[in-house]
Amino acid sequence: MRRIVLPLILGIAGFAVLASLGLWQLRRLEWKEAMLDEIARGIAAAPVELPAAIDPSMKYLPVTMTGTTTGDEILVLSGTREAGGGYNVVSGFVTDDGRRIMVDRGFIPQDDRRAPRPAVRLRVNGNLHWPDEKGPSTPGPNLAEGIWFARDVPAMAAQLGTLPVLVVANAIGGDAQGVAPIPLSPQGIPNSHLSYAVQWFLLAAVWAGMTGGLIWRITRRPV
């Protein structure tokens, strides 16, 4: 029996650690689902007038505003299931109280890339957003063509000469100029905690199986 004590202790300890990591991921899953529900309720709430002071803590806040696009825009490489590849149009926008911000007006197909979109007066309903899309492998923008590969609020604001404030439109009043709004949705927020939990539990099962196999082999050896 003394021969199996150490493998048994290591087996139990390893199983406990791996199983506890799986349980922790299940708790994270519960937390993430509650957060996504809260975000969904916030996105769908009644819009308020664009606040006088804006900061990233207001992410997803539903707002409404009127103003005029500047005619300057950034095209962010995008796509939809229905239309395939295309671009999101991020326009400079001057609100009626004189603030220069940005509006992600929505999607255009590739063929409409060079269609004229001059300054136009609009009423915009949407949500404040600070997307986290730029990773270490994301290419920099092609400024010559005006094409970006991720929405980077500070960089886009510097390019368009606006405040670092982005409103993602869900409804446009006025001439939308062929741009179809793509409302924010929590469906785009990653939630992989369930798959992580399954991986930890599978590792725990493998560890238990290997421990059992090792103990069986030890007990089969002659003393």
Stockholm file with secondary structure:
# STOCKHOLM 1.0

chainA/1-223         MRRIVLPLILGIAGFAVLASLGLWQLRRLEWKEAMLDEIARGIAAAPVELPAAIDPSMKYLPVTMTGTTTGDEILVLSGTREAGGGYNVVSGFVTDDGRRIMVDRGFIPQDDRRAPRPAVRLRVNGNLHWPDEKGPSTPGPNLAEGIWFARDVPAMAAQLGTLPVLVVANAIGGDAQGVAPIPLSPQGIPNSHLSYAVQWFLLAAVWAGMTGGLIWRITRRPV
#=GR chainA/1-223 SS CHHHHHHHHHHHHHHHHHHHHHHHHHHHHHHHHHHHHHHHHHHHSCCEECCSSCCGGGTTCEEEEEEEEEEEEEEEEEEETTTEEEEEEEEEEEETTSCEEEEEEEEEEGGGTTSCCCCCEEEEEEEECCCCCCCTTCCCCBTTTTEESSCCHHHHHHHHTCCSCEEEEEEEEECCTTCBCCCCCGGGSCCCHHHHHHHHHHHHHHHHHHHHHHHHHHHHSCC
#=GC SS_cons         CHHHHHHHHHHHHHHHHHHHHHHHHHHHHHHHHHHHHHHHHHHHSCCEECCSSCCGGGTTCEEEEEEEEEEEEEEEEEEETTTEEEEEEEEEEEETTSCEEEEEEEEEEGGGTTSCCCCCEEEEEEEECCCCCCCTTCCCCBTTTTEESSCCHHHHHHHHTCCSCEEEEEEEEECCTTCBCCCCCGGGSCCCHHHHHHHHHHHHHHHHHHHHHHHHHHHHSCC
//
